[in-house]
Amino acid sequence: MSDPVKPEQEPTWFDERHDYTGSSIGFRVRQRLHAEQTAFQSIEIYDSTDWGKLMVIDGCMMVTTRDNFFYHEMMSHPALYTHPRAKRVVIIGGGDCGTLREVLRHDEVESAIQVEIDERVTRLAERYFPELCESNGDPRAQLLFVDGIRWMAECEPESLDIVIVDSTDPIGPAEGLFNAAFYGSCLKALRHGGILVQQSESPLGHLPLLKSIRDAMKIAGFAALRTLTFPQPCYPTGWWSATLARKGADLSTFRERGAATKPFATQYYNAEIHKAALAEPEFLLRALA
């Protein structure tokens, strides 16, 4: 349902409190454009004065027009430039379709399957964030609206090159995407040298969760792990991470020349950013040892 603020009303604020980190973040908004409760979660869309459109799920900021590029680029390009030639990529979650768009910038990708449990996230993204959905009609793209946990469990063994888990926080529908059983399904589905990418929250604000993610990946059978950090202003602490895990190969190098000469434009990712992101901060090295 639509829930607009009257045009004459002064801008107000959307505030998200992070009880876990004892902090909060706010955005000045003109109006709430949309609000609904789906079968899985609540979704709100706001029009802000400075950050474009905002998508909020269960009260948590998911996407803004202005800064989503940090997340979508770092969830996709490091893995794609680490793999020698990723032909088949699966995105679990990712309903706003920004990660799908970035994956399909790579010509070597022959198939990109997005498995999102809540179709309404994608339909609202198509309406309010059309720039993120510009590759939805690419013939290599397939949008599935089913349970990603079950889909991965039933996936054909050694049929994928990259699995990207572009999920919300580990509550509600996404809770089952952060454990050893799910990572075991990913390991089985990946070919040798395949890469799993998991959004792994804030290294500063959610360190115990980040450690539990890496521990679960190791239990599942992944030996090579690397957590890449990057700025994300709209998320708790403004600092976020993606954890990569690889089957049967390490993560210490990437196709640096390919990244340096990439045939498409990005706003954040480049070869030097990738190289820098491979260096983990001292406190993270100690905590994850």
Secondary structure, DSSP 8 states (H G I E B T S, - for coil): ------TTS--EEEEEEETTTTEEEEEEEEEEEEEEE-SS-EEEEEEESSS-EEEEETTEEEEETTTHHHHHHHHHHHHHHHSS---EEEEEE-TT-HHHHHHTT-TT--EEEEE-S-HHHHHHHHHH-GGGGTTTT-TTEEEE-S-HHHHHHTS-TT-EEEEEEE--SSSGGGGGGSSHHHHHHHHHHEEEEEEEEEE---TTT-HHHHHHHHHHHHHHT--EEEEEEEE-TTSGGGEEEEEEEESSS--S---HHHHHT-SS--SS--HHHHHHHTS--HHHHHHH-
